[in-house]
Structures are given as structure tokens and as C-alpha cells.
């Protein structure tokens, strides 16, 4: 008889967001007539498992990348997001449906009559996906697949 896996403790993960910009053949992107490198966003996360005694998890994630907005060769801008996640366990606690909600910022070009400048904006960050837990003794490895503002993404983590 199958029984639920005990999933207690703390977990950390890292994932890679694919850019929402369309790559061209040489791995770069065109915006406003300029060619830019295709910037990927790295996400870091931490979560506590078995929150409220029901095997679910509560966590935070943070994503950061070099902005696609060009200022100068010496000065770079960054785009980032911060979110809270909640994971719903099912299938003997080997799978979690994870959802996230937070805030993101981005930089964009602003052209005025006396020159070009940049400004920043923001909005609601969202994510939804699945997390597979592979138990290894008292700890384990997680594999994540999720959809967010940047499209389909993937990651890996460790629970201890």
C-alpha cells in the first residue's frame, strides 16, 4: 500500500526564466532597431514545507536580469521581481501545484526633445506550475516547471 511521503522542513531552488522576447538566428533580439543579447532571468527561491501541518508549502522567490534597456556600455540597468508562493501537495506529496503572486519592475526607453532617457515601470508578477519531489533519504531533490510573466520556465531545488 502506498503511503504519503513525509515532506517537512526547508527547501531552496534556482530556476531560469526564458525571455519573453523572440530570439533571432544568432541568439539575439531586435528591439527598436537595435540588436540586444537575449537576457535570461535567474530566479532564486526558498520555501518552508508542511506549513499549517498539511504538507503544503509557503515561500518567496526573487528574479533578476540585466535590463534590455540600453543606457551606456559602462552602466547597466536591472529588471527584477519578488513574489510569494504557495504549494498545494497531492499524489502522496510527490507533486505540488505551486502558484505565485508578487510585483515586477522593468526599465524602458523614454525619448524626449532634448535626448533619450530611461524610466521604469512595474506590474503584477504571477506564476503557476508543478514541482516534482524526488525523495533521497531524509531530504530530496525538486524539479520545477512553471509558467509566469516571462513564459515557460524550469528549475531545480533541494529540500532538507
C-alpha positions as CSV (number, residue, x, y, z in Angstrom):
1,X,0.0,0.0,0.0
2,X,1.3,3.4,-0.9
3,X,1.6,6.0,1.8
4,X,2.2,9.7,1.8
5,X,5.8,10.9,1.8
6,X,6.7,13.0,4.9
7,X,7.8,16.3,3.4
8,X,9.0,18.5,6.3
9,X,11.5,21.3,6.5
10,X,13.1,23.9,4.3
11,X,13.8,24.0,0.6
12,X,15.8,26.2,-1.8
13,X,15.7,26.3,-5.5
14,X,17.1,28.1,-8.6
15,X,15.4,28.4,-11.9
16,X,15.9,30.1,-15.3
17,X,13.3,32.3,-16.9
18,X,13.2,32.3,-20.7
19,X,12.9,35.8,-22.1
20,X,9.5,36.8,-23.5
21,X,11.4,38.3,-26.5
22,X,11.7,36.3,-29.7
23,X,15.2,35.2,-30.5
24,X,16.6,35.5,-34.0
25,X,19.1,33.1,-35.5
26,X,22.2,34.4,-33.8
27,X,20.7,34.2,-30.3
28,X,20.0,37.9,-30.1
29,X,16.8,40.0,-30.1
30,X,15.8,43.1,-32.0
31,X,14.1,46.0,-30.2
32,X,13.6,49.5,-31.6
33,X,16.0,48.8,-34.4
34,X,18.9,47.7,-32.1
35,X,20.2,44.2,-31.6
36,X,20.4,43.1,-28.0
37,X,21.7,39.9,-26.3
38,X,18.8,37.6,-25.3
39,X,18.8,38.1,-21.5
40,X,17.6,35.2,-19.3
41,X,16.3,35.9,-15.8
42,X,17.7,33.8,-12.9
43,X,15.3,33.1,-10.1
44,X,16.1,32.2,-6.5
45,X,13.6,30.7,-4.1
46,X,13.2,29.5,-0.6
47,X,10.2,27.7,0.9
48,X,9.0,26.0,4.1
49,X,7.3,22.7,3.7
50,X,4.5,21.3,5.8
51,X,3.1,24.8,6.6
52,X,0.0,24.6,8.7
53,X,0.5,20.8,9.2
54,X,-0.9,19.9,5.8
55,X,2.3,19.2,3.7
56,X,1.7,22.4,1.7
57,X,4.5,25.0,1.3
58,X,4.9,28.7,1.6
59,X,7.8,30.5,0.1
60,X,9.4,33.5,-1.6
61,X,11.1,33.9,-5.0
62,X,13.3,36.6,-6.4
63,X,14.2,37.1,-10.1
64,X,16.8,39.4,-11.6
65,X,18.3,40.0,-15.0
66,X,20.2,42.7,-16.9
67,X,17.6,45.0,-18.5
68,X,17.0,45.1,-22.2
69,X,17.1,48.9,-22.0
70,X,20.5,50.2,-23.1
71,X,21.9,53.2,-21.2
72,X,25.7,53.0,-22.0
73,X,28.5,50.5,-22.3
74,X,29.6,51.2,-18.7
75,X,26.2,51.4,-17.0
76,X,23.7,48.6,-16.9
77,X,20.1,48.5,-15.6
78,X,18.4,45.5,-13.9
79,X,14.9,44.2,-14.0
80,X,13.6,42.3,-11.1
81,X,10.6,40.7,-9.4
82,X,9.7,39.5,-6.0
83,X,6.8,37.1,-5.2
84,X,5.2,34.9,-2.5
85,X,4.4,31.3,-3.5
86,X,2.1,28.7,-2.1
87,X,2.3,25.0,-3.0
88,X,-0.6,22.5,-2.8
89,X,0.6,18.9,-2.2
90,X,-1.0,15.9,-3.9
91,X,-0.2,12.4,-5.2
92,X,1.4,11.2,-2.0
93,X,3.2,14.6,-1.6
94,X,5.4,13.8,-4.6
95,X,3.8,16.6,-6.7
96,X,2.9,20.2,-5.8
97,X,0.8,22.7,-7.7
98,X,2.6,26.0,-7.0
99,X,1.2,29.4,-7.5
100,X,2.9,32.7,-7.0
101,X,1.9,36.4,-6.8
102,X,4.1,39.5,-6.5
103,X,5.5,42.6,-8.2
104,X,8.0,43.1,-11.0
105,X,9.8,46.1,-12.4
106,X,11.3,46.8,-15.8
107,X,13.2,49.6,-17.5
108,X,12.2,51.2,-20.8
109,X,13.4,53.9,-23.1
110,X,11.8,57.4,-22.9
111,X,12.7,59.8,-25.7
112,X,12.3,63.5,-25.1
113,X,13.0,66.5,-27.4
114,X,16.5,67.1,-25.9
115,X,17.7,63.4,-25.7
116,X,16.9,59.8,-24.8
117,X,16.4,58.8,-21.2
118,X,15.0,55.7,-19.5
119,X,12.2,55.2,-17.0
120,X,10.9,52.2,-15.1
121,X,7.5,50.6,-14.7
122,X,6.1,47.6,-12.9
123,X,3.1,45.3,-12.6
124,X,1.7,42.2,-11.1
125,X,4.0,39.1,-11.2
126,X,2.2,35.8,-11.5
127,X,3.3,32.2,-11.8
128,X,1.7,28.7,-11.8
129,X,3.4,25.3,-12.2
130,X,4.3,21.9,-10.9
131,X,7.0,20.8,-8.6
132,X,8.1,17.1,-8.6
133,X,9.7,15.9,-5.3
134,X,12.3,13.0,-5.6
135,X,13.0,11.8,-2.0
136,X,16.6,10.8,-1.2
137,X,16.5,9.5,2.4
138,X,15.6,12.3,4.8
139,X,16.0,15.0,2.1
140,X,15.3,15.2,-1.6
141,X,15.6,17.0,-4.9
142,X,12.8,19.0,-6.6
143,X,12.3,19.6,-10.3
144,X,10.1,22.6,-11.2
145,X,8.2,23.5,-14.4
146,X,6.1,26.7,-14.4
147,X,4.6,29.5,-16.5
148,X,5.0,33.1,-15.4
149,X,5.2,36.6,-17.0
150,X,8.2,35.5,-19.0
151,X,6.7,32.3,-20.4
152,X,7.6,28.7,-19.7
153,X,10.4,28.1,-17.3
154,X,12.2,25.3,-15.4
155,X,14.3,24.9,-12.3
156,X,15.9,22.5,-9.7
157,X,16.0,22.6,-5.9
158,X,16.9,20.8,-2.7
159,X,14.8,20.0,0.3
160,X,16.4,19.3,3.7
